[in-house]
Amino acid sequence: MTRGRRPGRGRTAVALAALAFFGAACDTTAPTPKGVLAVERAEDGGVRLLLGGCPGYVARDFSVLEDTDDDGELVTWSVHNGGWTGSVNEIRLFQAPPEGWRSTDDSLTALREGVPYVAIVNGTAGDLSLRSRVPFTAADLAGLGGGQVLAWAGGEETMKTDRDVFMRADPDRCRP
């Protein structure tokens, strides 16, 4: 005589395993997303784009564009690492690019109140291509305290964070 399994036990085990899997996938305590780019107000009132600590990250280009919905001409400012000479940790907006870099667009020459902008960096970390973006306004930058930067917080959200914390090396930041 063979022993029969009680009906439903296998289905219950599968259902419990599925619930555990989906519960873990939907966990609301997921780590805060990190980006490699931040925007800060310089001491003289200018604007600086910063690369956070991402070991091995090499920036290819930085740009800032007006994030408007009109169908007019795209208004941007950007610099490009012409020879992949080496990365820089910071770039000043509206100023001459560092040695080995070149200006590729300068139709944006100053930030205006009430206009939304997006700062973007493209680059690589090893074999990974990484792009980071930070949406901001002139008012967001004016609201930064001493030692604070504006960094990406996920989606279209930004957060104020301590500059030193942002600049610290963090290998997790390098993962897409």
N, C-alpha and C positions, 0 to 999 in steps of 0.2 A: 504494500500500500504506500503510495506517495503522499507526502504531506503537501497540502495546498497552502498557498499564501493567502493571508487575509486580504480581502479586497480593499483597495483604497490606500494601503500603506505606501506603496511606490509613488502613487500620485501625490500623497501628502509630502513625501520627502522632496519630490521635484518642485512642488509649490513652495516649500520652505526655502529651498536653495535659490529659486528664482526671486523670492522676496528679499532674501539677504543680498543677492547681487544687485537688484534694482535699488534697494535701500542704500547700499554703499555708493552706487552711481549717482544718486540724488542727494547725497549728504550735503547739507547746507553749510558745513564747516570747511568747505574746500578752501585751499590757500588763496590769498589775495593775488590776482594776476600781477605780473611784473612786466615792465617794458624797459628797454634800454635807453630811452630818451626822456629828458625832462627839460622844462623851460624855466628860466629864472630871470629876474630883473637884476641887472648889474648895478654896481655901486654908483655909477654915473647916470643911471636911469635907462641905459641901453638894455637890449635883450640878448641873452646868451642861451644857446642850445647845448645841453650837456649829455654826454654818454655815461651811463651808470656802469659800475663795475661788472663787466661780462668778459671773463678771461678769453682771450683770443679773438675778440670781436674787432673787425676792421670795417670802418664806415666807408661806403662808396660815395654817398651823397647825402646832403642835408637840404631840406627845402621847407618853406613856409608858404602857404597859399590862403587866399581869402576863400572861406567856405560858405559862399553865397549860392543861392538857388537860381540866380538870374542866368540868362543865356548869353551874357556878354563875354568879353574876352577874359580868359583865365589870368588872374593877377597873382604872380608868384615871385619869390626870391629863392635862389638856390645856388649851391656850390657843389662841385664835383671833384672827387679825388682822381685827377687826370691820369696819374701813372701808378695808381695803387701803391703810392710811396710809403704809406704807413698811416695809421689812424690817428686822429686827434681826439682829445677828450672833451673839447669845447669849441664852439664856433660862435662868433659875434655876428648878429644880424646886421645887415646894411653896412658892413665894413669889408675891406679887402680880405680875400681868403688867405689861409696860411700857405706857406711855400709848398709847391707841388700840387696845389688845388687850384681850380679855376672857377670863376663865376659863370653860370650858365643861363641865368635869367635874372633880371632885376626890374621887372615891371612893378614889383611891390617895393616901395622905398621907405615906408613908415607905417606903423600900426595906427589905426583910427579907432576912436571910441565907437562902440556899438556894432563893430564888424566881427563876426566869428572867424577864427583862423584855425589852421591845422598845421602843426610842425611834424615833419616826417624825416626819418633817417632810414636809409637802405644800406645793408651791408651783409657781411658773412661772419659766422663763427665756425671755424673749421669747414666742414662740408655743408653746413646749414645756411641757407639764405634767410636772414632775419630783417624784418621791417618793423619799425615801431612808429607810433603816432601819438600826438598829444593835442587834443582840441583845446583852444583857449581863446580868451578875449583880452583886450587891454585892461579891462576892469579886473579880470582874474589875476593878472600880473601885479596890478596896483594893490591888490589885497594880500599879497605875500608878505609875511613878516621877515625880519632879518634871519638869514640862514635857511630860508625855506625855498623849495622849488615846487613846480607844478608837474606832476607825473600822471601817467595813465593809470586809471583804476578799473578798466574794463569797459567795453562798449564805447559809448560816447562820454563816459564819465572821467573826471580827473580828480586828483586828490593833492592836497598840500602835504609835503613831507619834508623832513630835515635833509638838507643838502648832504651832510656827511654820511647819513644813513644811505641815501640814494647812491652816492659815489662808491660805497664799499663794494668790494668784489663779491659777487653772488652767482655761482654757476647755474642755479635754478633760473636766473634771469635769461640765460642763453638758450633755454629750451623754448621752441615755438608752441 
